[in-house]
């Protein structure tokens, strides 16, 4: 014989609150097995099974609107394929969280480096990526709108344009002048694999190359000049490297105190070399977990 329960008895046996039961009844997920002449609603163990399977469906990430359809049709095959879909969704979410964790560790690394006042020029392997810059046209702005939805999987970048005669100019009389800069967003290719970028119009590709890197703190990120990048350029010059990019600045941290804003930048230049016969290097060669 099927036991019959009052509303409070059903809640105790099913492990739910009266508010949850009322909500399920209101949206049509649960209906009482019978209503007495006095208007009391009665439930049975079939109702408990329904409640538990609906809660199982919700715990798998299904909205209640979707779970409600299970009242009318849910074959074992459909249930299997729904689980497969949810498995893929969770795997994608997990991959995204792993990328966020990698980004956080990278930010921690360079923030700690600055806190320890470590201004050593390092040589690091670079990772390939895609970048979109403000003021670079409608296609670039369209890509920025997409990339801006992906923080913290993307990074803020400022490019500082180097002229071809940089070797003569960085230690000359123009050291007080500012370098032309571009503001944009960067997405590493290994993180782009989690997304369907589709059309890449408006994106600039950044190759995977060795980089000379240094961290610096500034309150004027758009007004940096030769003297700010002197240690980096001096290392490239002294080491006989061929520079293959502008100076790429990645913003990892912002500090605000006494109405002043300061930014932590990791600045890098992509290089080839060193050239034969160049001076011996004195920088640290380092392999970070991420670019």
N, C-alpha and C positions, 0 to 999 in steps of 0.2 A: 504494500500500500504506500502511495506517495504521501510523504508528510506535507502538511500545509503550514505556512508560516504567516504571522502578521508582519507588518512592515519592519518593526523593531527586531523581531526574531530573524527575519531575512538578513538584515544588516549585520547582526551579530554573527550569523553563520557564514555569510559571504565575506566578512571582513571589510565592509564599506561603511561610510557614514550615511546618515539619513539624507544629507544634502546631496551626496553623489547619487543615491537612488532616485531622489526627486528629479535631479537633472536628467538621468537616464530615462525616466518615465516621460518627462516633458518632451524630450526629443524623439521619443518613439522607440528607444532601444529595448525597453523592458515593459511588458504589460502584465498585470496580475492574472493569475490563472482563473480566479473567480472573484466576484463581488457579492457579498452577502446581502440579504434583504435590508439590513440596516446600513448598507453602504460601506462595510469594511472590506478592504482589499486583502486578498489572500494570495500567497505565492508558494511555489513548491521548489523541489531540487532542480528541476529543469531551468528555472529562473536563475538559480545559483550558477549552473553550468554556463548559461548564456552570459551572465555577468563576468564570469572569469575569462571566458573566451574573448569577450569584448575588451576587457582590460589587457589581455594578452596582445590583441591586435593593436591597441593603443600604445602599448609598451614597445612594439616593434616599429613605431614611428608613423602609424596610420592615423590620420585625422578622424575624429568621430563621425564626420560626414561619410567617410569611406567605410568605416566600421559598420555604420547603419545599414549599408547595402548588404552586409552579410546576413541580415534578417531574411532576405529574399533569395539570395543565390551566392553560394561560395563552395565550389567543388574542391575536392582535395587537390586536383591539378592546379586550379587557380590559386589555392592557398600556397602550394609549392612555389609557383612562379612569383607570387607576391613576396615570399620570403627571399627568393633569389634576387629580386629587385632591391629589397631592403638591404641585403648583404652587400650589394654593389654600392649602394648609397653610403653605407657605413664605412666601407673600405675607402671610398673617395674622401669621406669626412676625416678618417684617420690619417690618410696621406696628407690632407690639408693641415691637420694639426701638427704632424711631424715637420712640415715645412715651416709652420709658424714657430715651432720650438727651435728649429735650426736658426731662424731669423733672430729670435730672442737671444740665443746663445751668441750669435755674432755681435749683436748690439752690446751685450754684456762684456764681451771680449774687448771691444774698442773703448767702451766706457771705463772699464777697469784699467786699461792701458793708459788712458788720459789721467785717471785719478792717481796712478802711480808715477805720473810725469815721465812716461817712457816715450820720447820723441825720436826713437831710432828709426832710420829708414830701413824698411824690410823688403825682401823680394818674395813675392807670393805667386802661386799659380792662379790665373784668373779664370772665371767661368763665363761661358757665352751667355748673352742675354739680348733682350729687346728693349728699346727705349723710345719714348715719345716725349717731345718737347713742346712747351707752351710757345705760342706765337710762330708755330711752324706750319700753319695752314689748317684747313678744316679736317682733313683726314687724321692729322696728328691729334687734334682736339677731340675727335671722335674716339681715338684709341685711349687718350687720357681719361675720358669719361668711363671707359671700361676698366682700365687699370686701377683707377681710384677706388673702385669697389672691392679691391683685393687686398687692402692693407690688413695685416702686416706682411703679406707674402710679397709685396713689392717694396721698393725703396725709393726715397726722394733723392734725386741727383742734381748737381749743378756742374755743367761742363765749363771749363775755363780754356778759352781758345788760345793755342800756341801758334805763333807765326813760324815760318820755316827757318828764319834766322834766329831762333831762340837762343842758340849757343852764344851768340854775340850780345844779345840784348839782356839776358837775365842778370849779367854782372856788370852791365854798363850804366850809363847815366839815367836810363829810364826805369830804374827799379821802383820809383815811387808811383809810377802809373799803374792803373788797374787793367786787368785783362778782361776782355769781353766775355760775358757769361750767358749761359742758357739754362733755364730751369725745366726739369722734366721728371718723369717716373720711369723706373727700370724694373723689368721682370726677368729673372734668370730663366734660361731655357729649361733647366731641370724642373723648375716650378711651372713653367708654361705647359709641361706635359700633362698637368692635372686639369688643364682648361682646353676649351675648343676655341683657339684664337681665330681660326678661319682666316679671313682676309687680313693680311699684314700691311696693307697700305697705310702709310703714315708712321710706321715703326722703323726705327733705325737699328740695324743689327750690330751687336758688339761681339767681336770674336773672342775665343778663349785663348789668351796669351799670358805669358809671364808679365808681372807688373812690379814696378817699384812703388812702394806705398809709405805714407807717413800720415799720422793723425795731427790735427790742429784744432784749436778752439778759437772762435771769432764771433764778434757781435756785428760783423758787416759781411755776410757771406757773398753779397753781390758786388763787393768792392775790393776783392783780393787782388794783389799784384805780384810783381816779380819777387819782391823781398819776402812775401809770405811763403812762396814755394821754393825759395832759394835752396834749402837743404835737399829737396827732392831733385831739383834740376842739377845741382852741383854733383850729386851722386851719379846721375845719368851721364853728365858730361865727363866727369873724372873716370867713370867706369867704361867709357867708350860705347855706350848703348845707342842704338838707333830707336828714337821715339816713334811709335806708330799710332799715337792718339793724342787728343787734347788731354788736359788734366781733368780727370773724372773725380768729382767730389760726391761722396755718399753721406747724407746727413743721418746720423744715428741717434742723436740726443739733443734736446733743447733744455737749457737751464734758464730760469727766470728768477731774478733777485734784484730788489730795489729798483724796479721799473726798467731793468736792463735785461735783454735777452741775448744769450750766447748759445752758439751751436757747436756741436762736436762733429767734425768732418773727417772721414777717412779719404784721403786724396791719393789717387793712383795714376800712373801713366803706363800704358802698354808699351813693352819694349822688346826688341830683338838684340841679341848679342850676349856678352860684350864683344866688341870688335877685337881682333887679334892684336896683341901688344898693348892693350889698355891697362891702366893702373889696377893694382890689386884691390878687390872690393873690401870695404870695411863694414858693410851693412849685415844685418841678420837675415839669414834665409829661413823662411818660416812657411809651414804648410797649414793654413787654417782649415776648419771644417767646412766653411762656406766662403764664397767670394765676398 
